Amino acid sequence: MTETPSPARSVLVTGGNRGIGLAIARAFEANGDRVAITYRSGEVPEGLFGVKADVTDAASIDAAFTAVEAEHGPVEVVVANAGVTKDMLLLRMGEDDFTSVINTNLTGAFRVVKRAAKGMIKLRTGRVVLISSVVGLYGSPGQVNYAASKSGLVGMARSLTRELGSRGITANVVAPGFIDTDMTAALPEDTRKGYLASIPAGRFAAPEEVAGVVRWIASPEAGYISGAVIPVDGGLGMGH
Ligand code: NDP
């Protein structure tokens, strides 16, 4: 065992002001951890330490980490959750529609993880959790950009595992299916019905159902799991 986890860890969740990110932050908070979130707009949720940051801007990520380190100490658990969609059929998708989604979801995670790894390597412990999507491996019409960004996170976690595994750092992917948040509220009703029909569980999930899994994969109990893709999708993507 190379690791002695502190009882209350310094946790940072990007895009933790709403949706799945907020549920993840609350789950760690309930665990007794010192939780910080980044937010781009709106307010900092009650009781959390919030720093403004945009994952498309490396300087803003660096400043956010510096502020969190000053408040809570070096980040031991990082959850790269911030993400966007810009759905469009391939032939209508402009290059900017593609690259802007990659820049937030994939390059954004790279910026966050790179900054987090500096401290984790020194600590010789760390947990990296990347929030992907069932769509990353299952595919989805109209989401060539989003699916490419989310499947890229799998290669990222596995490469991180091979590069940093010997330093007590794990890197895993959590791949939610359809979760009730602002992101899925934007789906047209017939699309929503179509998805519901194909989900074995027959329902969308609550953000808290993703949050519990993220908390667990970042826990000491999961210390020998790395490079894994954990679906939280009601069975939608079985066989990935
Ligand atoms: P929401 O749209 O509810 O929230 C997205 C979050 O990401 C917000 O906090 C938003 O900040 C933040 N964000 C977006 N762009 C940036 C940026 N450039 N810099 C910093 N923060 C940013 O989404 P969900 O909660 O539904 O999704 C969270 C994650 O889970 C995403 O990565 C998403 O792809 C993934 N996911 C969601 C699923 C679902 O069914 N909902 C299914 C599978 C995966 P702000 O409030 O400022 O806009």
Residues whose N, C-alpha, C, O or C-beta is under 5 A from the ligand:
A	BS01	NDP	G15 G16 N17 R18 G19 I20 G21 Y39 R40 S41 A53 D54 V55 T56 N81 A82 G83 V84 T104 I131 S132 S133 V134 P176 G177 F178 I179 T181 D182 M183 T184
